């Protein structure tokens, strides 16, 4: 988790989240775990997965994220 009130990161740390398993086809499935976050806010955890998806896309083709100017 990072905090960045602007372009400068001010804090970073680790927070509790949900746990997933990945099958042979690369599909992620949520797995219940005793150490998972119990905040009850599905929106936040869905956003975590969206961010991971964006990072995965960037790692595969970073040129798709470059400034067209």
C-alpha positions in Angstrom: 0.0 0.0 0.0 1.3 3.5 -0.8 0.2 7.0 0.1 0.8 9.6 -2.5 -1.1 12.9 -2.1 0.4 14.1 -5.3 3.3 12.9 -7.5 5.5 12.2 -4.5 5.1 9.0 -2.5 5.0 9.9 1.2 4.5 6.5 2.8 4.6 2.8 1.9 3.7 -0.3 3.8 2.1 -3.7 3.8 -1.5 -4.3 4.6 -3.7 -7.4 5.0 -5.5 -8.4 1.9 -7.2 -11.5 0.5 -5.5 -14.7 -0.6 -5.7 -16.3 -4.1 -4.6 -19.4 -5.8 -3.6 -19.5 -9.5 -4.4 -22.4 -11.6 -2.5 -23.9 -14.6 -4.3 -21.5 -17.0 -3.4 -18.4 -14.9 -6.8 -17.9 -13.5 -6.9 -16.4 -10.0 -9.4 -17.8 -7.4 -10.0 -16.3 -4.0 -9.1 -18.7 -1.2 -10.2 -18.2 2.4 -7.3 -17.9 4.8 -7.0 -17.3 8.5 -4.7 -14.2 7.9 -6.9 -12.5 5.4 -8.2 -8.9 5.8 -11.6 -8.8 7.6 -12.5 -5.3 6.7 -15.6 -6.4 4.8 -14.9 -3.9 2.0 -15.1 -5.8 -1.2 -14.6 -2.7 -3.3 -11.1 -2.1 -1.9 -10.0 -5.6 -2.6 -11.4 -5.6 -6.1 -9.4 -2.5 -6.8 -6.2 -4.3 -5.5 -6.9 -7.0 -8.2 -7.4 -4.2 -10.8 -4.1 -2.7 -10.0 -2.3 -6.1 -10.2 -3.9 -6.6 -13.7 -2.6 -3.2 -14.8 0.9 -3.9 -13.5 0.8 -7.3 -15.3 -0.2 -5.6 -18.6 2.6 -3.0 -18.1 5.2 -5.7 -17.5 4.2 -7.5 -20.7 4.1 -4.4 -22.9 5.4 -1.2 -21.2 5.4 0.7 -24.5 1.6 0.6 -24.4 1.8 2.9 -21.4 4.2 5.5 -22.8 3.2 9.1 -23.5 2.1 9.4 -27.2 3.5 13.0 -27.3 
